[in-house]
Amino acid sequence: MSFDRRGMIAKLHVAKAQIGMAEDAYRALLQRVAGVDSSRVASDSQLLALVAEMRRLGFKEPRPVSEKLHVRKIWALWRGMAPLLDDGSDAALRSFCRRQTGLTDPEWLDGKQAAKVIEGLKAWGVRLAAEKQV
């Protein structure tokens, strides 16, 4: 497997924008973490360290969008419920899927398994909403 330098450099720039980091702060970060003036001259390990630092500062990488409609539906339901949950993490959804179907990743579910998870999430969401109104 080859290292995607261009992708890592692009990720740094996305992180910079997402965090709202000023150019001078970004240059200072490059210098502090990797000892370089530009991400183009950073080594592979330095790029990894830079992205890790951006994550520490609050960068959230976007989740790849599934081509499967039922997977997108599961994630959309979960994101809608997350504020009502004690643990709205991705790991908690995977745990829920495993309890419902035996498979941990929504991407691996077939239509019938996904329908079971979707209906379970809908019912759970209704219960959560009712609890919050009481």
Secondary structure, 3 states (H helix, E strand, C coil): CCCCHHHHHHHHHHHHHHHCCCHHHHHHHHHHHHCCCCHHHCCHHHHHHHHHHHHHCCCCCCCCCCCCHHHHHHHHHHHHHHHHCCCCCHHHHHHHHHHHHCCCCHHHCCHHHHHHHHHHHHHHHHHHHHHHHC
